[in-house]
Amino acid sequence: MLKTRLNISLDHDLADFIKIYAQENRTTTSDVITQFILGLKRQTQSDSMKVILSDPKFCQALKDVQTRLRDGSAKWHTFDEVFGE
């Protein structure tokens, strides 16, 4: 997807918070803002995300992954292990 630059101004403490949040969550400030805006877009457009999350098997699988990520039991693999040459 073609990207465009958007300059925004934030309160200093809010900018510091978003930088720390992004670092703690291993992402970028740009990705955090993008996800927030996509969430707003989905709400206003009644995106099909509700349909996906309404599938009980998918919803349970998502919860299982979140639990493993939070408790540290998820097994991480290198790029080569997953996509191997």
C-alpha positions as CSV (number, residue, x, y, z in Angstrom):
1,M,0.0,0.0,0.0
2,L,1.3,3.4,-0.9
3,K,2.2,5.4,2.2
4,T,2.0,9.2,2.7
5,R,3.5,11.4,5.4
6,L,1.3,13.0,7.9
7,N,2.6,15.5,10.5
8,I,0.6,15.8,13.7
9,S,1.2,17.7,16.9
10,L,0.7,16.1,20.3
11,D,1.2,17.2,23.9
12,H,4.7,16.4,25.0
13,D,3.5,13.9,27.7
14,L,1.3,12.1,25.2
15,A,4.1,11.9,22.7
16,D,6.4,10.4,25.4
17,F,3.7,7.9,26.3
18,I,3.2,6.7,22.8
19,K,7.0,6.2,22.3
20,I,7.3,4.2,25.5
21,Y,4.2,2.2,24.7
22,A,5.5,1.4,21.2
23,Q,8.9,0.3,22.6
24,E,7.3,-1.9,25.3
25,N,5.1,-3.5,22.7
26,R,7.9,-4.0,20.1
27,T,6.2,-1.8,17.5
28,T,6.5,1.7,16.1
29,T,4.6,4.8,17.0
30,S,3.4,4.9,13.4
31,D,2.0,1.4,13.7
32,V,0.2,2.3,17.0
33,I,-1.4,5.3,15.4
34,T,-2.3,3.3,12.2
35,Q,-4.0,0.6,14.2
36,F,-5.9,3.2,16.2
37,I,-7.2,4.9,13.0
38,L,-8.0,1.5,11.4
39,G,-10.1,0.7,14.5
40,L,-12.0,4.0,14.1
41,K,-12.5,3.2,10.4
42,R,-13.8,-0.3,11.2
43,Q,-16.2,1.1,13.7
44,T,-17.6,3.6,11.3
45,Q,-17.8,1.2,8.3
46,S,-19.1,-1.8,10.3
47,D,-16.1,-3.9,9.1
48,S,-16.4,-7.6,8.8
49,M,-14.1,-8.1,11.9
50,K,-17.2,-8.8,13.9
51,V,-18.0,-11.8,11.7
52,I,-14.5,-13.2,12.1
53,L,-14.5,-12.8,15.9
54,S,-18.0,-14.4,16.0
55,D,-16.5,-17.7,14.9
56,P,-16.1,-19.6,18.3
57,K,-13.1,-21.6,17.1
58,F,-11.2,-18.6,15.8
59,C,-12.0,-16.6,18.9
60,Q,-10.8,-19.4,21.1
61,A,-7.6,-19.8,19.0
62,L,-7.0,-16.0,19.3
63,K,-7.4,-16.2,23.1
64,D,-5.1,-19.2,23.4
65,V,-2.4,-17.3,21.5
66,Q,-2.8,-14.2,23.6
67,T,-2.5,-16.3,26.8
68,R,0.7,-18.0,25.5
69,L,2.2,-14.6,24.6
70,R,1.4,-13.1,28.0
71,D,2.6,-16.0,30.1
72,G,5.8,-16.5,28.0
73,S,5.0,-20.1,26.9
74,A,4.9,-19.2,23.2
75,K,7.7,-20.8,21.2
76,W,9.4,-18.4,18.9
77,H,11.0,-19.4,15.6
78,T,13.5,-17.7,13.4
79,F,12.5,-16.6,9.9
80,D,14.5,-19.4,8.3
81,E,12.8,-22.0,10.6
82,V,9.4,-20.8,9.4
83,F,10.1,-20.1,5.8
84,G,13.3,-22.1,5.3
85,E,15.2,-21.9,2.1
